[in-house]
Amino acid sequence: MAQIDTTAFETASANGAAFVDGTLLMELGMRAAAGRDGTADLVAAHMFFNLADRKGAAEAAFHRQDVAAQMSKAEISQALRNAREWLTRH
C-alpha cells in the first residue's frame, strides 16, 4: 500500500492533507483496526476514526467507540494526542 508522507512539505495544501476526506480516513481506520497491513493497530484506528468524524464521516463515531472499548485509557490518550498532532500539522 502506498504511504502518504505528509511531513515532507511545509503546509497542508502543499502536501495534499487538505484534500484528505472522511471516506479516506475511514478506510485507513478500518485497515488499521482489521490489521490488513499486518498487526491490528487500535491506536491508529482510533486516531483515523476520530479524524474521519471531524470530517463528517457518518459511521466514524460508532467505529471509534467500538475500538475504544478494546483499548486501555493510556492507548486512548495516545490516539487523541496523535489526532491533535495530525491536526496541528495539517
C-alpha positions as CSV (number, residue, x, y, z in Angstrom):
1,M,0.0,0.0,0.0
2,A,1.3,3.5,-0.8
3,Q,2.1,5.7,2.1
4,I,1.3,9.4,2.2
5,D,4.3,11.4,3.6
6,T,2.5,14.4,4.9
7,T,5.6,15.7,6.7
8,A,7.6,16.3,3.5
9,F,6.0,19.7,2.9
10,E,5.6,22.9,4.9
11,T,1.8,23.3,4.5
12,A,-1.3,21.1,4.3
13,S,-2.1,22.5,0.9
14,A,1.4,21.6,-0.4
15,N,1.3,18.0,1.0
16,G,-2.2,17.3,0.0
17,A,-3.5,16.7,3.5
18,A,-6.1,19.5,3.0
19,F,-7.8,17.2,0.4
20,V,-8.0,14.1,2.7
21,D,-11.7,13.4,3.2
22,G,-13.6,11.5,5.7
23,T,-14.0,8.5,3.4
24,L,-10.3,8.0,3.1
25,L,-9.8,8.4,6.8
26,M,-12.5,5.8,7.5
27,E,-10.7,3.4,5.1
28,L,-7.4,4.0,6.9
29,G,-9.2,3.4,10.3
30,M,-10.8,0.2,9.0
31,R,-7.4,-1.1,7.7
32,A,-5.7,-0.3,11.0
33,A,-8.5,-1.9,13.1
34,A,-8.6,-5.1,11.0
35,G,-4.8,-5.4,10.7
36,R,-5.0,-5.6,6.9
37,D,-1.4,-4.3,6.7
38,G,0.0,-6.6,9.5
39,T,-1.0,-6.5,13.2
40,A,-4.1,-4.6,14.2
41,D,-3.2,-1.1,15.4
42,L,-6.1,0.2,17.6
43,V,-4.4,3.4,18.4
44,A,-4.0,4.3,14.8
45,A,-7.6,3.1,14.1
46,H,-9.0,5.3,16.8
47,M,-7.0,8.3,15.5
48,F,-8.2,7.8,12.0
49,F,-11.9,7.3,13.1
50,N,-11.6,10.5,15.2
51,L,-10.3,12.5,12.2
52,A,-12.9,11.0,10.0
53,D,-15.6,12.0,12.4
54,R,-14.3,15.6,12.3
55,K,-14.5,15.4,8.5
56,G,-18.2,14.4,8.7
57,A,-17.9,10.6,8.0
58,A,-21.3,9.1,9.1
59,E,-20.2,6.0,10.9
60,A,-16.8,7.2,12.2
61,A,-18.0,7.9,15.8
62,F,-19.6,4.4,16.0
63,H,-16.3,2.7,14.9
64,R,-14.2,4.9,17.2
65,Q,-16.4,3.9,20.2
66,D,-16.2,0.3,19.2
67,V,-12.4,0.4,19.0
68,A,-12.1,2.4,22.2
69,A,-14.0,-0.4,24.1
70,Q,-11.0,-2.6,23.4
71,M,-8.3,-0.1,24.4
72,S,-6.8,1.0,27.7
73,K,-7.1,4.6,28.9
74,A,-3.4,5.1,28.0
75,E,-3.9,3.9,24.4
76,I,-7.0,6.2,24.0
77,S,-4.9,9.1,25.3
78,Q,-2.2,8.3,22.8
79,A,-4.7,8.1,20.0
80,L,-6.1,11.5,20.9
81,R,-2.6,13.1,21.1
82,N,-1.8,11.6,17.7
83,A,-5.0,13.1,16.2
84,R,-4.3,16.5,17.7
85,E,-0.8,16.3,16.4
86,W,-2.1,15.4,12.9
87,L,-4.5,18.3,13.0
88,T,-1.7,20.7,14.1
89,R,0.5,19.6,11.2
90,H,-2.3,19.8,8.7
